[in-house]
Each structure stands twice: as structure tokens, then as C-alpha cells.
């Protein structure tokens, strides 16, 4: 008897393999884009390198990723919203993206601008006689006297004088001004999109930065 040949092949295995490869490539690209965003590469440049659709999609996943712990979420999220009306509409339709973006407004600055004792952002940094930097309110009480006689970090005895760090203070002010500018940018976007509660949240955080800068 002759064997019948239907002409049909079993494409399931090859197709599955193709899909697996595509998924692996996509995951690899996403990881690469996330790494570049964390490094500070502008979204505009990534659109040039990876294509607009891919770069924006991975920028959105960068913001909502639970694995992402960098200080770049606010910057990347604002860039996604600013790229185009369609990009903004798509991002604002994702409640997880919006929640992560709003939470990022309270991100701490870089370690250089943090009080290592209180773990809060520096406002008026001073250096102790042992060389360690803390905020003035951490080092001195309301009467302008040292709160401790020995250095909390080195245990060495402290001199009674602390020294202001004007350049570092200026950097702290510049960071808050940058955060304030981003807050106002986001607030305008939320108002335009009629996201009233989100806009109110941003305005409240902006007031915090404004009060500190005003000091």
C-alpha cells in the first residue's frame, strides 16, 4: 500500500521555538534598556537606538518594575509622559504606572546629599571636627550647641565647632529645585488629563520642596 501524504506539517514545535527565542530576545532587550535608563541615558536617545515604540514600552516597565530601586523612576516616568500625547495617554491609563510615579516623588537624593545619621535629605550640611557630614539640625540643638560630645561614627571626641559646607548645601538646593520643577511639570500633565486627585498629590509634594527651598 502506498502511504498517504497530506502535505501538512507539524509547525507546533518550530513555532514554539521561534516564540521562545523572540521572548528571550525581548527580555534581553528590556534588561538592557532598563540598565541604560538606570545609568541616565535619555529616553530620546534610547528611542533612536531601539525604536520609539520599544523604548517607550520598556521605559514604562522600568517605572512599574518591583525590581527597580534606582533614583531614576521619577525622571524616566516624566520623560515617558512628555514624549507625546499618545505616550502620555497610554501611561496615564495604567494605574500601576501612576502609583509608582507618585511614590517616586518622595525618593531620596543620592547618598552624597543624605544625612548618614538621620537617613534624611540634607538641608544645611555641616562637617564635624572628625570629618563626617551631617545636617546642622542633627549636630546642633536649638541653642546652637553640639548634641553629643563624641562622634557617633568614629567615637572620637568632638570639638564644639562645626563648619558649613556651602557647595554641598547648594547641591542640595539644586536637587530640590529639580524635584520641584518635575512636580510642576507632572501636575500640569495631570490637570490636562483631568486626573484631579493625582494632580493634588503632586501639588502637595511640590509645596514640601518649595517650603524647604524657601528656608
N, C-alpha and C positions, 0 to 999 in steps of 0.2 A: 504494500500500500504506500502511496505517496503521502508525505507529510504536508499538511496544510500550512501555508504561511499567510497569516492575516495581514502582515505589513505593519502591525502595531508593535511598538517597543515599550519597554517599561521605563518611563522617564523619571520615576519617583526618586530613585537613588541619585542620579546625576543632578536633578533639580534641587534635591535636598542639600547636596554637597555645594552647589552654587550658592544657595541661600545662606548656608553656614559660613562660606567664605565671605560673602557680602556683609553679613552681620559682624564677623570678626574684623573686617576692614573698617566698617563703620565705627565699631567700638574703639579700634586703634586710633582712628582719626579724631574721635571725640576726646580721647585721653590726651592726644597731642594738643588739640585746641584748648582744652582746659589748662594744660600746663603753660601754654603761651599766654593765656589770659591771666593766669596767676602771676606770670612773670611781668605783666604790664603791657603786653603788646596790644595796641589799639584795635578795636573791633574793625575799624575801617581797613586796616592792613590785613587782617585775617580774611575779610571778605575778598580782598584782592588775591590772596593766596589760595583760599579754599572754595571761593564762590560765595555769593551773597546768602543764598538760602541755607547752605550748610553751616556757614559761620554763625549766622543769627540763631539757628536752631541749637547749636552747641553752646552758644552764649547763654541761651535761656536755660539749658540743662545745667550749665555752670552755676547759675544763680540758685536753682532749686535743689541741687545735689546736697544730700546729707553729708557727703564725704568732704565737701568743700569748706575749709576752715580758714581760708586766707582773708586778707583785708580788702580784697578786690570786688566783693559781691556788689556793693553799692555802686562803684564805678562802672562795672560791667552792666548791671541792671539798668542804670541810667542811660548808658550808651545804646542798649537794645531799644529802649523806648524812644530815643531821639533819632534813630536811623531813618524811619519812615512812618507814615500813618498806618500802613498795613502791619508793620512790625510792632508798633505800639498797640494796635487793637488786639492783635493775637496774644501779645504778652499780658495785657491787662485782663484778658478773658480767662487767664489761668490764675485761680485764687492762690495756689501754692507759690507761684512766682511773686505775686503781690505781697503775700505774707512774708516771704523771705526778704524781699526788698525793703519792706518797712522795718523788719527786725534789724537789717543791716545798718539802719540809720544810727543805731546805738553801738556800732562796732568801736572797739578801742583803736587808738592810733598805733603806730609802730612802737616797738619796745623802747626805743630811744626817748619817746615822749610820754612814757608811763612812769609813775611813781612806783619804785620797786617794793616799797613797804606797804603802801595802801592799795596798790594794784589799780589805781585810777589815773586818768589822764592828767598830766602836769598842767598847771595854770601859771604858777610863778616859781620856776625851779631855782633851787639854791644848792650849793655844794657844801657839804660838811667838811670839817677840818681833816677828816680821814679820806676825803676824795670822793665820797659817794653822793649822788644827786637825789634829792627828794623835793617835794613841794614845800614852799615856805610854811604853809599851814600844818604840814606834817612835822617840820623841825621846830617851829616856834609856837608858843601859846599866844593868847590874846594880848599878853603884856610884852611880847617880843622876846621872851626868854626861852632857852632851849627846853624841850620837853624831857630830854634824857641826858644823862651825864656821860654815858658811854655809847659808842656807835653800835646800833643794832646789827650791823653787818660784820664788823671786824672785832667788836668788843673792846676796841681801844678807847681811851679817854678822849672826850671831845673838848675842843676849845669852845668858848662861848659865842664865837663869831661865825656866822655863815656868810657865804658870798653869792651874790646874784649872778645868774647866767643869762645875760641879755639875748645872746644869739639863740640859745635854746628856747627862751621864752618867746622870741619872735617866730620860731618854727612852730611852736605850739599854737600861737595865734593864727598863723597861716593855715595850719591844718583845720582849725575850727572855721575859718573863713571859707575854706574849700568845701567843708561839710555843709556850711550854711548855704553856699551857692547851689550845691546839689539839691539840698532840701527845697529851695525856692523853685528850681527847675522842675523837680518832681511834683511839687504842689500845683504848679501851673498845668502840668500834664493831667493830673488827676481832676482838676477843676474842669478842664476842657472836655474830659471824658465823663464828667458828671459822677465821679467817684467821690462823693462828698465826705464820707467818713474817713476814707484814706487820706484825702487832702487835709482834713482836720488833724489827723495823726502826724502828718508831715509838718504842718504849721506849728504844732506843739513842740516838736523836736527842734525846729528852727528857732523857736523862742529861747530854748535852752542854750543853744550855741550863741545866739545874739546876746543874751544876758552875760555869758561868760566873756565874750569878746569885749563887751561894753565895760567890763571891770578893768 
